[in-house]
Amino acid sequence: MKRCYRYLAIAALALAVVGCMEFLAVNHPATAPVNTGVDVSFDVSVEVDKDIDLRTTPVVAILAPTAWNMAENAVVTYTTSDASGTMEMRLATDADLDPYSGNPWSTALKTGLGTKGNYEPVEWVTFISTATHNWGPEDKFTGTVNIHFTTGEENLKTNLVYFIGNTQDGVHGDPQYYLLHEQPFETTGGSNATIDYTLPKMCSVTPEAFTWEDIVALHYDATVQVDGEDSPLKGADKVYLMARATYDGGAQESVVDVVGSKTLMLSESKDKWVLYIYPHEFFGIPAEKRIENVSFYMVNEDKSIEVKMPDGEEFSFPENNK
């Protein structure tokens, strides 16, 4: 992908220059085992505009699960084709301020960019180059940014995000002043049921350990915001749960989508709802048939309002019988 900007955040090299850059490669795995080292790299080519001789310091920030402690865990370096060797990047401190907002980098990134579809605890951790370069007008070069970190001990799904910027422009209101790479990522091999950081926590299933052969409670919390927006059913007098179940190895499906006493959720407190179901009875599935999956969403009485995942999919939770 090739881009030209008035001020260009050049991948992880991030000079504030007029010019063009091209991603040559983004090398990032989609999965990794728990408690395992992961190596990430960004390859770029850069061309500096002939009329600009403005230099600044590269900045790289990573959005990752708080439990991974990226501040102590991650190591960020980069190399360039001008034979400068391997340059290190140090951890930013509260004394390092984003020039656009005047706040510490972690605060500026969270305020300006949010958590990018993560609904469990995540944090922005920022690294700033310790090197000085002599790149100038019409220079052309390539570079590689290398990041190493270790995954945590839990199975999870998350959106890792990499901010590529500089100390000249910071977390600018105009996204042309920086670049982002968003990476869906999953860790496996732990002892827990997978925690999906990308699932809005307005819905949950109890008890925590369950199968779809059990009596379960399906919860809906309309007070939980998604991307800063209130749930459409916040303040509703009545909420109904529409659901579907797959069984027989996924070959058969049973859908319950009728508004009525069977699907009317009970009010636990203001804007918090629950429906207790025994899936075999609720869906009319014979007891000898194993239910593989249950998904659901919420509606108002005339079904003019639906609450689903941000991508339009129904809420679904994997069994956890551990």
N, C-alpha and C positions, 0 to 999 in steps of 0.2 A: 504494500500500500504506500503510495507516494503522496506527500502533502507539501504545499507551500503556504507559509503564513507570514504575516507582517512581523510578528515576533514568534519564533518557532521554538517550542520545547522539544529538543532533539532527543527523543527517546530518553534513555537514562543518561545521556551526555548533556542534554538540557542547556545548551548555550542560548542566550537570548540574542538571536540573530535573525536577520532576514535571509531566507534561503529555502532549500528543499531538503527533505529527508525521506528515506525509504526504509521500511522494515524489511530486512533481508530474511529474518527468521525469528519466530517466537518459539522457544523450546521450553515447554511446560507440560508435565504429566497431568493426566486427569484424575489419577488415583495414586495412592501410596499406602503402605501398611502403617499402623500406629507405631509411634516411637522410632521413626525411621527418618534418616536424612534425605532431603529432597534438594536437587540442583535445578535451577532455573536460569535461563539466559535469554537475552534480547540482543539480536544482531541488527545493526543499523548502518546505513550510509548517510553521509551528511555533505551538503554543499553550502558554503557560506556565501551570502550575497556580496557582490563586489563593492557596494557602497556602505557597508556596515563594519564597524570595528568595535563592537560592544561585547564585553566579556562578563561572565557571571559564574556562579558556582553551581554545579549540578546537585539536584535533590532527587532522591528516590524515597517513596513512602509505600508501605505495605499495609493493607487492611486484612487482618487475620483474626481467628479466635483468640480472645484474651487469654485463655488457658494455655496457649502455646508460648506466651511470653517472648514475643519476637524481639523485644528490646535486648534481651540477653542471649537469645537463641539464634538470630539471623546474622549472617555475615554478607556484606555487599561490597563488591569490588568491580572495577571495569578496566578494560584495556582499549587502546586506540592504535590505528595504523601509523601514527606519527612516531612510533617507537619510544613512547614515554614510559613504557613498562606497565606494571599493574598498579592502579591507583586504588587507594582504600577510601571507604566512606565511614564516617563516624556517626554515632547515635546523636541525634539532635537533643538538646536540653530545653528547659523552659525559657532559657535566656535567648534561644534562637527563635526569632519572631518571623512569621509570615509577613512579607512587606505589604501585601494587599489589605489584610485585615488588621495587622498589628498584634495578632494573638499568637501564642505558641503554635507550632505547626500542627500538632495533634488536634488542638481545638479548632484551628482553621479548616483542617481537612474534614473533621466530623461535621462542622457547621456548613461548610460549603458543598461537600459531596455526600454527606450522610453515610449510611452503612450499606448501601447498594444491595438491597434485597436480603440482608441478614437480619434475623429477628431474635437471635441469641447473642450473648455478650461478645462483641468484637471490638478491636481497637486499631487506630491508625498509629503506626510506628514509623518515624522519619529518619533518614540517613542523609548526611551532607558530605560532599567530597572534601578531602583534606588536601587536594592537589590544585596547583595553578597551571594553566595552559596558555600557550601563545598562539592560539588559532586566530586567524585574521581574514580579511576580505578575500574571497575567491578560493579559500582553502577547501579541499575535498579530502575526505577521509572516511574510514569506517571504524566502528567500535563495537565492543561486546560488553554488556553488563552481566555480571554473574552474581546470583543470589543463592545462598545455601541456608536452609533452615531445617529443623527437626519437627516432625509432626507430634501431636499430643498422644495421650494414652487412650482416648475415646474414639469409637466409631462415629463419624459425623459426615454430613454433607454441608458445604459452605460455598460462598462466593468469595474467592480471594481476589483482591484488587490491587493493582500496582499503579501508583501515581508517578509520573515522570515530569519533573518541573525544574525550577531554578530559583535562586535567591533574588533574582531581579524582579520577576513577575509574581511569584508565589501562587496561592490558590485563587487565581484571578476569576472574576465573574464571567469572563469570556473564555470558553473552553479551548479556543485556539492557542491559548498561552501555556497549555500543558497537554499531556497525553495520558490516557488510562488504558490499561489492559485488564479486563475482567475475566476470571478463570473459574468456572465451576470445578469443584475439587471434592474428592471423597476419600476418607481414610477407612481402612478395613482391618480386621484381624483382632480387634479388641473384644472385651468380654461383655460389653453393653449392647443393648439395642441401638441401632443407628439414630443419632440425634440430627434432625434435619434443620439446620440453621436457616434455610430458605423458606421454611413453612411458617406463615404468620401464626402467632400463638393465640389467636382468637378462638381456636378450636383445640380440644384435647380429648383424650380417652382415659377413663379410669375404670378399674385400678391400673396402676402402672404396668404390672405384669398381667397379661391377658392373652387369650386367643379368641377368635370369633365363635368358638364353641361355648363361651362363657356369657353370663349376664354382664353387660358393660353399660357405662354411663357416657354419653356423648355430650360434651360441653361446648357452649358457644358464649364467648365473652364479647359483647358488642362495644365495650369500652376501649378495646384495643384498636389503635390506629394502624393503617397500612399506608406507608409512604406519606405520612403526615395527614392522611385523610380519615375522618370518622367512618366507622362502619355504616353502610346504608340503612341498617335496621336499628341503629341506636335510637332509643326512645320509642320503639314499637310497643304496642300493647300486647300483641300476640306474635309468636314466632313459631314456624313449622319446619320440621326437618324432612327433607327429601333425600332418599338414599337408594343405593343399588348394591347388590351383592353378586359376586361371581362364584361359581362352584363347579364341581365335576371337571376339575383341571382347567377351569376357565372357559369351558365349552358352553356353560349355561349361565344365564343372568336373570336375576329377579329384581324388579324395580318397584319401589313404593314412592309414588309422587302425587298422592291425593291429600289435599288439605282436609283435616278432620281430627277427631279426638285421638286417633292412633298416632298422628304425627305432631300433635301440639306439644311443644316443649314446656316444661315447668319453669317458673321463675324462681331462681335461687336468691336473687337480690336484684337491685336496679340494673337492668341491661345485662344480666347474666342468666343464662338459660341452660337447662339440662334435659335430656331424654334418656330414660333407662330402657334398654331393649335386650331381649334374648334373641339374637339374630335369626336362629332357625324359625322361631315363632313369628317374629316381625316380618320376615320375608316369605314365610310359607315354604321353607325348604326342608325336606325330610331329614330327620335326625341322623340318618346313616350317610348323608351326603356331606362331605367336608366343604366348608366355606373358605375360599382362598383369600378373598378380599372384600372389604366393605368401603364404599366411598359415600360422601354425603355433602349437602349444602343446605342453606337456610333460605326461607322465603317468608314474605308477609302473607296475610290472609287471602288476597286476591292474586298472589303470585306475580305481581307487577315488579317486585324487588327481589333479586337473588343475591346471595352472598356466597361467592366462591373464591378460589385462590386468585391472586393478581393476574395469573395467566389464563384465567377462565376455567381451569380444571377444578374438579370436585376435591374436597378435603379427603385425604386417605392416610391411614396410619398402619405401619407394619405390625404384625403380631409381636408380642414380647412375652414369651413364656418362661423367661429365665428368672 
